[in-house]
Amino acid sequence: MLRRFVKKTGTAPTRRSALAAYAALAFGACAALALGGCATSPREAPPDPEPSIDSVARKDPRSVLSAAIASSLAGELDRAERAVDEALAAAMDKTTLALGLEARAWILFLSGSGEEARRALDESASVGAPLSPGRAVLEFRLAAADDLAAARERAALAIAQGIGDRAARAMAVMLGEADLRDVAIDTPEAAAEYATYLAGYGMRPAAEGPVAAASGEPPVIVVSEPESHGADEATVQVARLACRDALARVPGLRVVDSDSRRAALDELELSLAGSPAGRRDVAIGGLFSADYVASGSVVASGSGWLVAYSLSSAEDGRIVASDFSMAADHRAIMAAASRFAASVDGLAP
């Protein structure tokens, strides 16, 4: 499978070594739980972190605000807020002021303060600057928390105003109308932008999956390898195996690992190279006689990894559930997989 903008700093880990690393990590997590401990895991830092806020020239307010949001995604909220306050204090024009207020709204939103974020975003809009991509996506995110249908209408209006390709694609991904695996994320700037737009979003499936409702039998889910956008092989395998194990723990689901038929899968993927993700999911689902395909993407950014899990119908490739989480290390990826699995338990009969 294609790996995008991966920087090689030595011998790349093999699939076997990646599996061994995941097994050791999973065993260690289980042992910690059994002993009732709460040890801090070592941090597996993603490659090439973005410059810190302190290293960004203060004369470039856009870079300062971008770095502030990156710090917020990494959990450094105090630092992010200080940077935004400094940028607002130095703002000399309407555009910079609006961007600063928008960055403050994003930081509040990512920290879980939805109402405060809404007020900050309203203040940004009142400045009178043109609609920015970031403001359009955040307005969509805030609307989606209350009413997805209203958020869909808001997205259509924003896209009609020409808010930029990345913002439009991000909203389509969140609505399940596009797949992140099909999106070109080939620069650190693109990775950072998508991480900001998508982190923390999730879409749950219908209350009861159509397969379960029709047959009463446990739906079959095949777990395929996530797409890498700058992530190393070991991290991609952790994401896949963590998803497999988390789904296997959900009562009423039958989970199949695509590696169980690796030769046939490799041949199938070769024949489908360059095809849309949905078409590949239909083919993989047919190979394993599955009802759904669980996959996703792992995007390396300066704030960590954006881990995107998705569940697609093997009948038509339509996305029925998704989850987007920021992860600073491999243990956080395992936690993200558990949240995703918990969100799809409604598929069981």
C-alpha positions, 0 to 999 in steps of 0.5 A: 500500500502506498506510503505518502511523504515518509522520511526514511531515517534508517532501515524501515521496520518490517511487518513482523517487527511491527507486529512484535512491537504491538504485541509487547505493547499490548501485553504491557498494557494488560499487565499494568491493568492487572497490577492496578498500576498507572505507569506512564508510557514512553512517548513515541514521537512522530517524525519532524515536529513543527517548530514551537511557538517560541521559534516562530517569528512574531512578525508573522501572526498567521504562523503564530496562530497556526502554531498555537492551534498545533500546541492545543492539539498536543495538549499544551493549552496554556501555551496556545492561549498565551500565543493567541493573546500576544497575537491579538494584542499585536493585531494591526488589521481586521484580518489578523484580529479575526484570525486571532479570535478564530484561533481562540475559538478553535483552542476553546473548542478542542479543549471541550468548551463548546459554548465559549468557542461559539461566543469567540467565533461569533466575535470573530465573525463580527469583525467583518473579515471574509469567511475563512476556511477555519471559521467555516469548518468550526461553524460546521463542527459546532452545528453538527454537535446539535443537528447534523442536518443543519450542519450539512446545510451550513457546509453546502452554503460555505462550500458555495462561497469558495472556502478552499479545497481542504476545508471542503474535503474535511467537511465531506469526510466528516459527513461520510461523503468522502474518505480520508484515504482518498485525500492527498495529504502530501505536505506537513501543512496539509497534515496540520490543517486536516488534523485541526479540522477533524480531531475529535469528530465522530459519526456513529452508525444507525441504532441497529445495523441493517445486517443485524436487523435483517438476519439476526446474525452477528455482522462480520467485520474484516479489518484492513490496513489503514492508509499511511500519510507520513506515518511509519510502518510500526505505527500503522500496524499498531493502529490496525491491530488495536482496531482489530482487538478492540472490535473483537471485544465488542459482543455480537460482532464477528471480526476477521483480520485481513492478514488471514488471507494475505496472499489473496489480499495482496493480489486483490490490492494490486488489481485495485491500485489507484481505485477509490477506497470505497471500491476497495472496501467492497472488493475486500468485503467480498473476499472475506464474505464480510458485511463491513470493512474497518480501516482508516488513515494514520496522518503524521503531524507536528501535534502527533498522529491523527488516527482516523478509523472508519467502518464501511458497508461491504455492499456499496462502500458507504461509510457508516461510522468514523472516529478521528482522534489525536494520539501522541503515542502508541498507547493513545492509538490503542485508546482511540481504537477502543473509543471507535469500537465502543461507538459501533456496538449498535451494529450487533443484533 
